[in-house]
Amino acid sequence: MLYLDKAWRHLQCPTAPAEPDPIARPAYRMFEGAVVMNDMGWEPWVRTLTPPEVLGVARDLEDVSDEDVESRLRESHCFSRDFDGEVDYVVSYLRQARTFTANLAAEGRGMVYMVG
């Protein structure tokens, strides 16, 4: 199991579509989504990724550099006052996500993830 804490939102930033390209990176499939708030609390976002999708995510995560994370976070304003601390926080979870998806892909496995 991979627990991304609150980093999932920050991991959307370097993988989501960026201007002028409207296409998201393959890795975005792993971080896409948000909870839906309602009167009773929230509804989680749940997604299933097939083994070929996990393989695509794993390969793409290898291409997301620490510098990509920093520049996209800076562009998106997805950070608080402690920018350097946030970059380190997000990069640490990115590295965990790389290892997790690489292991799943090596075993030919898919995955289910939930935000919320």
N, C-alpha and C positions, 0 to 999 in steps of 0.2 A: 504494500500500500504506500502511496505517496501522498503526504499531507503538505499542501502548499500554503497553509496558514492564510494570511491576508495578501500574500504575494500574487495570487492568481490575477488580480486586477492589474497589477504592475507588469505581469508577464504578458498581458494582452497588448500593452503598448508597443513593444518591439516586434510583435508578430502580426498585428492588425494591419489592415490596408493603410498605406501612407500616400499622401498626395504626391504626385499626380496619379499614382497607380491605384486603381480601385480594387485590386486583387490582394487578398491576404496571403501571407506565407502559409505553407502547409501546416506548420507548427501551431498556427492560430486555432486549428480544430481542437487542440487540447486545452486551450485557455478561453475559448469563446463562451459567452453566456453570462447571465447575471440573475440574481434572485428577483422575484416579482413580489413586491410588497403589497399587502392587503390589510383589511381590518383585523384579521386574526393573526397577523405576523408576516410570514413570507412563504412563498412556494419556491423550492429549490430548482435549479437548472440541472437537468440530468441528460447526459449524452453517452452514447455507445460509439466506440471507434472500432472498426474491424481490423483484423491483422494487417491488411495492406495499408490502411490509414495510419496505424501505429508505426509501421515501417517508414512511411512518408514523413510523419512527425519526427521520428527519431533522426532520420537523415537531415531534415531541415534544422533541427535543434543544434546539430553539429556545426552549422553555418552561422548561427546567431552568436556573434562575438560579444565580449564584455563591452567593447566600444559601441556596438550597435545598441545595447541596452542603455548605456549612458546617454547617447545622443537622442534616442527615441524618447526616453523619459524626460529629458530636458525640453524637447520639442512639445511634448504632450502636456506638460505640467502635471503629471501623475505623481508628484512627490510633495513632501512636506518641506519644512525648513532645513532638515538635516539631509541635504541632497546626497552627499558622499556616503553617509550611512545607509540611505535608501538604496543606492546603487549596489553597495556591497550586499545588502539584504536580498535584493532581487537576483543578483548574480549567483548567490549561494543556492537559491531555490532553482534557478535555471540549471545549474550544474546537477542538482539532484534529479530534475526532470529529464535531463539528458541521459543520466545513468539508468533511470527507471525505464524510459522508453526504449533505450538500447537493449536492455535485458529482455523486455517484453518482445521486441522485434526479433531478437536472436532465438527466442523460443516459439516464434510464430503465433503469438497471442495478441488478442485485442484487449480492450479495456473499457470500463465504464467509469465516468467521473461525474462528480456532483459539486455544484457551487451552492453553498447554503448550508 
